[in-house]
Amino acid sequence: MAHPVIGIPCCRWWMNDSQFFHLVTEKYIAAALGAGGVPVLIPALGETVAPQEWLARVDGLLLTGSPSNIEPQRYGGMPVDGDFNDAQRDATTLPLIRAAIDAGVPLLGICRGFQEINVAFGGSLNPALHDSPGLLDHREPKGAADVRYGPAHPVTLVPGGLLHRLIGEDELRVNSLHKQGIATLGRGLVAEAHAPDGLIEAFRVADADFAVAVQWHPEWRFADNPASRALFAAFGAACRRQQARHDQPGRRPA
């Protein structure tokens, strides 16, 4: 049996002072493979290609982290001096997210992808958690990758929630590499985990077969982490269910 196709939307960055590149960090590609899928990169083309064109060809979507942030006007925020935005990725992913939910396509959002799903559902973001009284500094520590992606703080899983059932633990220690976070949770989203300061660190889309997002980075050496393996295994299983629906006669384009 063929493996399910997992679409991974790209970032679009101006590089080498010469031209734009559409790119994805390799660790996400490896994680999609680890979930049992065939990863396919989706260029950040905005409205040039309708979301339904992509969704007819993929069995799941993996929304990745990125150094870039969502444009503040997307959620009613104010511009931030020196902020690194990726307008073309926003124009691609935000419509794609809502269309994916409508089409029953599984979603897994990580870091920026977590924030994208929240914004797509009408939620808002705090652009500087470290400047907010009562909140932790969730930014990554300086150092090598092993330091930056090392365990940073615990998260408490919501009892009886999807992640609690998948992982079988009440609490996890997770890495933390984000300056921004949820200010208000989007409509139709259900919190799945909280940091010690109360910040929402994971949620699911209510009533979806599988649409889950986490603020941390489970893709980092996922095979070495039982909780990450459980998350990607569940995502892969959901993609296979969608593949079976897609492969019914007349459902997938030739």
C-alpha positions, 0 to 999 in steps of 0.5 A: 500500500502506498504511503499517505502524502503529507503536505508541508507548507514552505516559508518564502525568504529572500536569500543571498541578496538575489532571489526568493527561496521556498524552504522547509527545515529538514527535521520536519521532513524527517518527522513526516517520514517518521509518521509513515508519510511521503512528504511533499513541499507546498510552495508559499504561493498565496492565492495563486493556487486554491487550497482545494487544489492542494487538499485534493492531493495530500492526506495530511498537513504538517505546519512547521515552526519558523523564525518568522512571525505571522503579520500582526494585522492578521489578528488585529495586532499592531506592527512590531519594530524589527519583526520578521514576517512572512506574508506569503506564507500567511497568505498560503497557510491561513486559508489552507487551514480552514479549508483543511478542516472543512475537508477533513484533512488531518493537521499537525501544527508546530510552533508557528504552525500552532500560532497559524491555526489559532489565528485562522480560527480568530484567535490572537497572539501575544508578540512578546511573552517575556515582556508580559507580567506573570509570564515566563520567558519562553525564548530559546537559550543561546548555544548549540542546537542540543542546548536550544532544543533541550527540555525547558519547562513542564507542561500539564496535559488536560485530564482526559484530553486527546494528548493525555490519552495519546501520551498517557502522562499527566505532565511532560517536559518540553523545549521552548523556542518561542517569543510569541504565544496565544493571547486569546484562543480561537473559536472552536479550539480546545486547550490540551496543555498549559505551561506553569505560567498558564500559557496554552501550549497545545490545543485541538480543533473540536470535532475534527478527526485529527487537528492538533497543535503544540507550541513546542518542537516535538520534531526535534529528535522525535524518535528518541522521545516517547511522547513525540513518537506517540504524537507523530504516530497518531498523526500518521494514523489519521493521514492513513484514514484520510488516504483511504477516503481519498483512494475511493473511486473518483475522490483523488485527481488523476 
